Amino acid sequence: MIRVLVVDDDFRVAGIHAAFVTAVPGFEVVGHAHTAAEAVSACATLRPDLVLLDNYLPDRTGLSVCAELASEPCDVVMVTADAEADTVRSALGAGALNFLVKPFGRDQLASRLRAYAKYRQRVARGSLTQEQIDAAMALLHEADRPPTPKGQSPVTARLVRDALEESTGPVTAAGLATDLGIARATAHRYLSALVEEGRALMRLRYGSTGRPEHEYVWRR
């Protein structure tokens, strides 16, 4: 289970956010804090994996808490109504992994928590290659991207993505189209979208005729 500390000066809002977290499988709320001092103390005693941190705290800012927690073995996601550009830059510079502007709904937080869980699994141990780091960062921010572009089917997008991610080697649009029962042009369009999003890599393979063919691999 991923242990979460919820920090918000408003007791009611803290309770709502905690309920959102609890509803996501694999996450549990280990405590609430309503001031900066309580947040720092709770991190030291409860040892959470993730802190959902408001910026507007009565004793000092969440930004200062975020910077202080940089030396602790926990991650921080800012959840605040303070959407000023300076605040966003300062939060990311202080070590926050992500930034979510209040008010937000259950699904917005849940999607980011699930993305964080995937990211955390990818960076759990060992030495990482650049491709593995890139893939982990892409996973962390996959929920930040806008919905499936107009004209694309979420179902088809998921089928193409899953097929590419589960493939043990490079795939082509033609091969994927055959496997999924879709048009080659459709497969090419969805594969190209994954490349643009940074989730896949494309390379050229030259056959005996000299005509290049696009091959796609999932970023791992």
ABEGO torsion letter per residue (X at the ends): XBBBBBBBABAAAAAAAAAAAAABBGBBBAEBBABAAAAAAAAAAAGBABBBBBABBAABBAAAAAAAAAABBBBBBBBBABABAAAAAAAAAAGBABBBBOBBBAAAAAAAAAAAAAAAAAAABEBBBAAAAAAAAAAAAAAABBBBBBGBBAAAAAAAAAAAAABABBBBAAAAAAAAGBBAAAAAAAAAAAAAAGABBBBBBBBAAGBBBBBBBBBX
